[in-house]
Amino acid sequence: MVYDRDKKRMRRRHVLRFFAALALPALLLGSAIAAAEWAAPDPPARADAQQAAARQ
């Protein structure tokens, strides 16, 4: 490996780790929200919609 005089390689690694640390909680939160929405039961049908369908 070539000597990294300006420490650019180390700095790049730190930046990547920083963005990974930001992205991971965002992905987990998004997955949790999506799972909660997917698992939520459908809202009950309104009574007027059932009465309107019965009239037709």
C-alpha positions as a Markdown table, in Angstrom:
| # | Residue | x | y | z |
|---|---|---|---|---|
| 1 | Met | 0.0 | 0.0 | 0.0 |
| 2 | Val | 1.3 | 3.5 | -0.9 |
| 3 | Tyr | 1.9 | 5.9 | 2.0 |
| 4 | Asp | -1.0 | 8.3 | 2.3 |
| 5 | Arg | 0.6 | 11.6 | 3.1 |
| 6 | Asp | -2.6 | 13.7 | 3.1 |
| 7 | Lys | -4.6 | 11.1 | 5.0 |
| 8 | Lys | -7.3 | 11.3 | 2.2 |
| 9 | Arg | -7.9 | 7.6 | 2.4 |
| 10 | Met | -8.6 | 7.8 | 6.2 |
| 11 | Arg | -10.7 | 10.9 | 5.8 |
| 12 | Arg | -12.8 | 9.2 | 3.1 |
| 13 | Arg | -13.3 | 6.2 | 5.4 |
| 14 | His | -14.5 | 8.4 | 8.2 |
| 15 | Val | -17.0 | 10.2 | 5.8 |
| 16 | Leu | -18.3 | 6.8 | 4.6 |
| 17 | Arg | -18.7 | 5.6 | 8.2 |
| 18 | Phe | -20.5 | 8.8 | 9.1 |
| 19 | Phe | -23.0 | 8.5 | 6.2 |
| 20 | Ala | -23.5 | 4.8 | 7.0 |
| 21 | Ala | -24.3 | 5.7 | 10.6 |
| 22 | Leu | -26.9 | 8.2 | 9.4 |
| 23 | Ala | -28.4 | 5.9 | 6.8 |
| 24 | Leu | -28.9 | 2.9 | 9.0 |
| 25 | Pro | -31.3 | 4.4 | 11.5 |
| 26 | Ala | -33.3 | 6.0 | 8.6 |
| 27 | Leu | -33.6 | 2.6 | 6.9 |
| 28 | Leu | -34.7 | 0.9 | 10.0 |
| 29 | Leu | -37.3 | 3.6 | 10.8 |
| 30 | Gly | -38.6 | 3.5 | 7.3 |
| 31 | Ser | -38.9 | -0.3 | 7.5 |
| 32 | Ala | -40.7 | -0.1 | 10.9 |
| 33 | Ile | -43.2 | 2.4 | 9.6 |
| 34 | Ala | -43.9 | 0.3 | 6.5 |
| 35 | Ala | -44.3 | -2.8 | 8.5 |
| 36 | Ala | -46.7 | -1.0 | 10.9 |
| 37 | Glu | -48.8 | 0.3 | 8.0 |
| 38 | Trp | -48.8 | -3.2 | 6.3 |
| 39 | Ala | -49.9 | -4.9 | 9.5 |
| 40 | Ala | -52.6 | -2.4 | 10.4 |
| 41 | Pro | -56.2 | -3.7 | 9.8 |
| 42 | Asp | -58.3 | -2.0 | 7.2 |
| 43 | Pro | -60.6 | 0.7 | 8.6 |
| 44 | Pro | -64.2 | -0.4 | 8.9 |
| 45 | Ala | -66.6 | 0.5 | 6.1 |
| 46 | Arg | -68.8 | 3.4 | 6.7 |
| 47 | Ala | -72.5 | 2.8 | 7.4 |
| 48 | Asp | -73.6 | 5.2 | 4.7 |
| 49 | Ala | -71.6 | 3.3 | 2.1 |
| 50 | Gln | -73.3 | 0.0 | 3.0 |
| 51 | Gln | -76.8 | 1.6 | 2.9 |
| 52 | Ala | -76.1 | 3.2 | -0.5 |
| 53 | Ala | -75.0 | -0.2 | -1.8 |
| 54 | Ala | -78.1 | -1.8 | -0.4 |
| 55 | Arg | -80.4 | 0.7 | -2.2 |
| 56 | Gln | -79.0 | -0.1 | -5.6 |
